Amino acid sequence: MSQVYDRVALIGLGLIASSMFWAIKRAGLAGEVTGYALSEATRDTARRIGLCDRVCDTAQEAVEGADLVVLCVPVGAMGAVAKDIAPVLKPGATVTDVGSVKRHVFQAVGPEIPDGVHFIPAHPLAGTEHSGPESGFAELFDNRWCLLVPVEGSDLDAIARLRELWEGMGSNVDEMDADHHDLVLAVTSHAPHLIAYTMVGVADDLRRVTDTEVIKYSAAGFRDFTRIAASDPTMWRDVFLTNKDATLEILGRFTEELFALQRAIRTGDGEQLFDYFTRTRAIRRGIIDAGQDTDAPDFGRGKTNP
């Protein structure tokens, strides 16, 4: 791959930003990558492990002269960060993000972006339950999707350049409008995370099953719930507060389905249960066929996997 940007600035240095840095370096996609994190401890860690070519002590210092600025902070903090960096953004630069909610990002960040700077929200559909600067790895985005969500009238060259970066980091890239994105993610990510958090909470509350038993006898289903529920609490709090409508719509549909399954179990309707599980099994097979997971035991997630 060839260089796409002279200088990229990463604001926030967690899993996604650190993986972006290693993926950018792997493919030689930027001349220099600067970074900034709010926490001094995170900045110290980044310097210690060689994360970013230059770690700065302010966000403004990090973005000065950058051709691409990537907001890698929780969605609830993006508006304030955008306001802070706006005065020093380079004319012609692109500002993007990696948040899993897009309508809120449009509303919070968009008004802060000065004229002459391109704003192209994005969302890489990749992650693990780990967080922090030491959790990143260059392969995180390989064969995963990144959704670009351009604002109306976005510069086509700026979109093409951002697409080239994400493809260079290993992603498949697609475009989507903000509201549809938020509904799709409510189905594929947000509601499942809330359900996982709830199931782990139920196990914690059900005193007839001890904590020791839950941990010792966790079968694959509950074990995968706990993997999802280990995700970053700040990020997920912000996701549910900022994608409220879509998440509530999907949870309403989920509740209806759950009531129907409860009724089938109560009345002994084996045919309905079998038909339902057959239909949902086909979706799982489709995910594997699309290369978005594996049919290996334990979904291919061995003890050493990130």
C-alpha positions in Angstrom: 0.0 0.0 0.0 1.1 3.6 -0.5 0.8 6.5 1.9 -2.7 8.0 2.1 -2.2 10.9 4.6 1.0 12.8 5.6 -0.2 13.1 9.2 -2.9 11.3 11.1 -4.0 12.3 14.6 -5.7 9.8 17.0 -7.7 11.4 19.8 -8.2 8.8 22.5 -5.8 5.9 22.7 -7.9 2.8 23.5 -8.4 -0.5 21.6 -9.5 1.0 18.3 -7.0 3.8 18.1 -4.1 1.6 19.1 -5.2 -1.0 16.5 -5.4 1.8 13.9 -1.9 2.9 14.6 -0.5 -0.6 14.3 -2.5 -1.3 11.1 -1.4 2.1 9.6 2.2 1.3 10.3 1.9 -2.3 9.0 0.8 -0.9 5.6 2.7 2.4 5.5 -0.5 4.5 5.2 0.7 7.7 7.0 3.9 9.6 7.3 3.4 10.4 10.9 0.8 9.4 13.5 0.3 11.6 16.5 -1.9 10.7 19.5 -3.5 12.2 22.6 -5.4 10.7 25.6 -7.1 12.6 28.4 -5.4 10.4 31.0 -1.7 11.1 31.7 -1.3 7.4 32.7 -2.6 6.4 29.2 -0.2 8.8 27.5 2.7 7.4 29.6 1.7 3.9 28.6 1.5 4.8 24.9 4.9 6.3 25.0 6.3 3.3 26.8 5.0 0.8 24.2 5.8 3.0 21.2 2.1 3.7 20.4 2.1 6.7 18.0 5.1 8.4 16.5 4.5 11.3 18.9 2.2 11.4 21.9 1.1 14.9 22.7 -0.1 16.4 26.0 -3.0 18.3 24.5 -5.6 17.4 21.8 -4.8 20.7 20.0 -1.1 19.9 19.8 -2.0 16.4 18.4 -4.3 17.7 15.6 -2.2 20.7 14.5 -1.1 20.1 10.9 -2.9 16.8 10.7 -4.6 15.8 7.4 -6.9 13.3 9.2 -8.2 13.6 12.7 -9.9 10.5 14.2 -12.0 10.9 17.3 -11.6 7.6 19.3 -13.3 8.8 22.5 -16.7 7.6 23.8 -19.6 9.2 21.8 -20.7 11.2 24.8 -17.4 13.1 24.8 -17.1 13.8 21.1 -18.8 17.1 21.0 -16.6 18.6 23.6 -13.4 17.2 22.0 -14.5 18.6 18.6 -15.1 22.1 20.1 -11.6 22.0 21.7 -9.7 21.1 18.5 -11.8 23.2 16.0 -9.6 26.4 16.2 -6.5 24.5 15.1 -7.8 22.2 12.5 -5.9 22.4 9.2 -8.0 23.7 6.3 -8.8 20.8 3.9 -8.3 18.3 6.7 -10.8 15.5 7.4 -12.3 14.8 10.8 -13.8 11.3 11.3 -14.7 9.1 14.3 -15.1 5.5 15.2 -18.2 5.7 17.4 -20.9 3.0 17.1 -23.8 5.6 17.1 -23.9 8.1 14.2 -27.0 10.4 14.4 -25.7 11.7 17.8 -22.2 12.2 16.4 -23.7 14.2 13.5 -25.5 16.4 16.0 -22.7 16.8 18.5 -19.7 17.1 16.3 -21.0 18.5 13.0 -21.8 22.1 14.3 -18.2 22.3 15.7 -16.4 21.6 12.4 -15.2 24.8 10.7 -15.8 25.6 7.1 -13.1 24.1 4.8 -12.7 21.0 7.0 -14.4 17.8 5.9 -16.5 15.8 8.4 -17.0 12.1 7.5 -18.2 9.9 10.4 -17.3 6.3 10.3 -17.7 3.1 12.3 -15.4 0.1 12.2 -17.4 -3.0 13.1 -14.5 -4.6 15.0 -13.5 -5.0 18.6 -12.8 -7.3 21.5 -13.9 -7.1 25.1 -10.5 -5.6 26.0 -9.8 -1.9 26.2 -6.9 0.4 26.7 -3.7 1.3 24.7 -2.1 -2.1 25.2 -5.1 -4.0 23.8 -4.6 -3.0 20.1 -3.3 -5.2 17.3 -2.8 -4.6 13.6 -5.1 -7.4 12.5 -8.2 -6.2 14.3 -9.8 -4.8 11.1 -8.8 -7.5 8.7 -11.9 -8.7 6.8 -14.2 -6.7 9.1 -16.6 -4.0 7.9 -16.1 -0.3 8.3 -19.2 1.8 7.6 -18.7 5.4 6.3 -21.6 7.7 7.0 -20.9 10.9 5.0 -22.9 14.1 5.7 -24.9 15.5 2.8 -22.6 17.2 0.3 -19.4 15.6 1.6 -16.4 16.0 -0.6 -16.1 12.9 -2.8 -12.3 12.9 -2.9 -12.2 13.1 0.9 -14.5 10.1 1.2 -12.4 8.2 -1.3 -9.3 8.9 0.6 -10.8 7.8 3.9 -12.1 4.6 2.2 -8.5 4.0 0.9 -7.2 4.3 4.5 -9.7 1.8 5.9 -9.2 -0.6 3.0 -5.4 -0.3 3.6 -6.0 -1.3 7.2 -7.7 -4.5 6.0 -11.4 -3.5 6.2 -14.2 -4.0 3.8 -15.9 -0.6 3.4 -19.5 0.4 2.8 -21.5 3.6 3.1 -24.8 4.1 5.0 -27.0 6.9 6.2 -26.9 7.8 9.9 -30.4 6.7 10.9 -30.2 3.4 9.1 -26.8 2.8 10.6 -28.2 3.3 14.1 -31.0 0.9 13.5 -28.8 -1.8 12.0 -26.3 -1.5 15.0 -29.2 -1.6 17.5 -30.0 -5.1 16.0 -26.4 -6.4 15.5 -24.6 -4.9 18.5 -26.4 -2.6 20.9 -29.4 -4.8 21.9 -27.3 -8.0 22.1 -24.9 -6.2 24.5 -27.7 -5.0 26.7 -29.2 -8.6 26.8 -25.7 -10.0 27.7 -25.4 -7.4 30.5 -28.9 -8.4 31.7 -28.2 -12.1 31.6 -25.0 -11.8 33.6 -26.9 -9.5 36.0 -29.6 -12.2 36.4 -27.0 -14.8 37.3 -25.6 -12.4 39.8 -29.0 -11.8 41.4 -30.2 -15.4 41.4 -28.8 -16.4 44.8 -29.9 -20.0 44.5 -27.0 -20.4 42.0 -23.8 -19.4 43.7 -21.1 -17.2 42.1 -18.8 -20.2 42.2 -21.2 -22.4 40.3 -21.8 -19.7 37.6 -18.0 -19.4 37.1 -17.2 -23.1 37.4 -20.0 -24.5 35.2 -20.3 -21.8 32.6 -21.4 -23.5 29.3 -20.6 -21.8 26.0 -23.7 -19.7 25.9 -23.2 -18.0 29.3 -19.5 -17.8 28.8 -20.0 -15.8 25.6 -22.5 -13.6 27.4 -19.8 -12.8 29.9 -17.3 -12.0 27.2 -19.6 -9.5 25.7 -20.5 -8.0 29.1 -16.9 -7.4 29.9 -16.8 -4.5 27.3 -15.9 -0.9 28.3 -18.7 0.5 30.6 -18.2 4.1 29.7 -18.5 3.4 26.0 -21.7 1.3 26.4 -23.3 3.7 28.7 -22.9 6.4 26.1 -24.1 4.1 23.3 -27.5 3.4 25.0 -28.0 7.0 26.0 -27.3 8.3 22.4 -29.0 5.5 20.4 -32.1 5.5 22.6 -34.9 5.3 20.0 -33.4 2.5 17.8 -32.3 0.4 20.8 -35.8 0.7 22.5 -37.5 -0.2 19.2 -35.4 -3.4 18.9 -35.8 -4.2 22.6 -39.5 -3.9 22.2 -39.4 -6.4 19.3 -37.1 -8.7 21.4 -39.6 -8.6 24.3 -42.5 -9.6 21.9 -40.4 -12.6 20.6 -39.4 -13.6 24.1 -43.1 -13.6 25.2 -44.0 -15.8 22.2 -41.2 -18.3 23.1 -42.3 -18.3 26.7 -45.8 -19.2 25.6 -44.5 -21.9 23.3 -42.5 -23.4 26.2 -45.4 -23.1 28.6 -47.9 -24.8 26.2 -45.4 -27.4 25.0 -45.5 -26.2 21.4 -42.4 -28.1 20.2 -43.2 -27.4 16.5 -43.0 -23.6 17.0 -39.8 -23.9 18.9 -38.2 -26.2 16.3 -39.2 -23.9 13.4 -37.9 -20.8 15.3 -34.6 -22.3 16.1 -34.2 -23.6 12.5 -34.7 -20.1 11.1 -32.3 -18.5 13.5 -29.7 -21.2 12.9 -29.7 -20.3 9.2 -28.7 -16.7 10.2 -25.7 -18.0 12.1 -24.6 -20.1 9.1 -24.9 -16.9 7.0 -22.5 -15.1 9.3 -20.0 -17.8 8.9 -20.4 -18.0 5.2 -19.8 -14.2 5.0 -16.5 -14.7 6.7 -17.5 -12.7 9.8 -16.9 -15.5 12.2 -15.7 -19.2 12.2 -17.5 -22.5 12.8 -14.4 -23.8 14.8 -15.1 -25.0 18.3 -15.7 -22.1 20.8 -16.1 -19.9 17.7 -12.4 -20.2 17.2 -11.7 -18.1 20.3 -8.8 -19.9 22.0 -7.3 -18.9 25.3 -4.5 -16.9 23.5 -6.8 -15.0 21.1 -7.0 -11.2 21.6 
